[in-house]
Amino acid sequence: MAPESRSLVLKSAGAKWRQFKATLTANHVMPYVGKKKKLSKPPKKYAFVGKDSWREFVAQRTSKEWMVCISP
């Protein structure tokens, strides 16, 4: 694989990863902030994420530091 191809693939993967996390946050975390039961496990569509990873993700996305970052 040419070095420039590798770079493009990694940039694309990085952008898709960030978009995936943003979608999870917007659609499956923020609407349920304060509803602990709803956030205790990943949505059925994303069951492959795993409970531990999901809980860590939710904890990060609902932290005070994160909320400050997203506030206008």
N, C-alpha and C positions, 0 to 999 in steps of 0.2 A: 504494500500500500504506500502510495506517495505521501510524504510528510504533510503536504497541504490538504490532502484528503483526510488524513487522520485528524488534523486540526478542525476541519469543517464538521466531521462526525462528532467530535467531542463538544464543539460549540453547540451543535444542534441538540445533542443529548442533554447538555446542561440547561439549555433553554426549555426543553420539554420537561425536565425534572422540576425546574422552578415553577412552570405553569401548572404542573400536576399538584404541587404543594399549595399553590395559590388557590386552585380550584377546590381542593379539600378544605382549606381554611374558610373560603367564602361560602361554600355550600353545605359543609358538614360540621364545622366547628362554631363559627360566629353566630349562626342562628340559634345555637343551643347553649351559649354561654350562660352559666348559672343552672343548667339542667344536667346535673352530674350523671344521672342514669343514662341519658341520651348519649353522653360523651364517653361512657365507660368501655365501649367496644367499637371497632370500626364499622362503618356502614356495610351492609351485606355485599354491595357491589365491590367493595374494596377489602373483603375478608382476608385477602392474601397479605395485607399489611402486617397482621399479627397484633395481638392485644398489647404486648409490651411496647412495641414500636408506636402503636396508636396512642397509648397513654402518654408516652414521652412526647410525641408530637403535639398532643392536645395541651399538655402542661406547658410546653414552650410557647404555643400559639395563644394561650390564655394568660400568660405571665404579665405582670405589670410592665416589665421592660418592653414586651412585644406590643402591648396596648398603647404605650407611649409612642412607639415607632409608627403605628398606623393611624394615630389620631391626626386630624387635619390641623 
